[in-house]
Amino acid sequence: MSDIIDTVQLQETNDALVVLFDITLPSGTVAHFFDGLDDGSTNIYFPSKTISGSSYELQEYVAIPIQITGIESSSSGASNRPTLGLANIPILARSVANNEDGTNDEETIRDILLSEGINTAEDLLNSKVVVRSTLLSKTFSSSDSNPTSPGAEFPSKTYIIDRVASESNLIVEFELASPMDIEGVTLPGRIVVGRYCPWRYQGHYIPDANGDASKDGGCIWPIDSNGRFFDEKNNVITKDITTIPTYSSSIQNDERAIGYKTKTVTNGHTQIWSSIRVVPAEASNGQFNPISARAYWKRLDVCGKTLTSCKVRFQGNNTNNNLNTRYTLPFGGFPGSKQFR
């Protein structure tokens, strides 16, 4: 972004500011518009915000009469509610068609609006609007290849279409709201707990039924536990997982006793179990597997959800009990909210 700032700081930029709009339609389709050019309505291209493969896919932005007014930034008071105005004409649907100059291959407005579920202006309510801005010299054309780096642009802003402010045969105006200003949304989005971490243990990497990482939570402790396994009271179970036998359906008599430790490895997820009651002799058929027979087994390597639990894992090592405090902790609680004497 530094190059675009350097250009703006010149006494004569000899360039034009282009405002881009990414509007998510009710069906999930993202329509791309920009506020037009003085020398015609030829469309421009600009990279998406997310990388696809090894490049940022160029999106076609259609020139239509569209503008946003009333954007303000303030550190206090109610959040800003700008107004989005756009032409109430069939050109609204052009970005859904596959065209390069804004005129060829344009579908009929009736077919497009019906396919997108848009019959009235109210149908766009609750749609997300991302406002992006850049300089004309930083945009692309249809003949350019997808870039391998993100586009040079100013910081974007995200809004939600909250209500129809006014509508005529020529123009429709929407009042926009901050995503955090919509009814029912609170800040922060979760309960503040000082002592305990609310993250799901290993939730960022824990595999689902297909073996894919579900990324269900902010705990980034790996599913192999880096070879260090602790119980809920932060006591070391083992730092050498080879000392814990893998569960086998052909369990022996001495392995049926209460307190017997075993491990399972499912899609790379290593878990340590301890029997909490005598496993029946007919366990050889596999029906008493620790993962499914929870009445007989208790998982040992769980997190105590405290700051100490986080320290022994992320700041510990596999040889001794020393902690390296240079490593940051992804603790999900709010220790600063605790009362200290």
Salt bridges, closest charged atoms under 4 A:
ASP3 OD2 - LYS138 NZ 3.49
ASP22 OD1 - HIS32 ND1 3.03
ASP22 OD2 - ARG132 NH1 3.51
GLU106 OE1 - ARG94 NE 3.25
GLU153 OE2 - LYS49 NZ 3.92
GLU153 OE2 - ARG132 NH2 2.76
ASP162 OD2 - ARG81 NH2 2.16
GLU175 OE2 - ARG81 NE 2.78
GLU175 OE1 - ARG163 NH2 3.24
ASP181 OD2 - ARG81 NH1 2.81
ASP216 OD2 - ARG200 NH1 3.03
GLU232 OE2 - LYS298 NZ 3.88
ASP301 OD1 - ARG299 NE 3.02
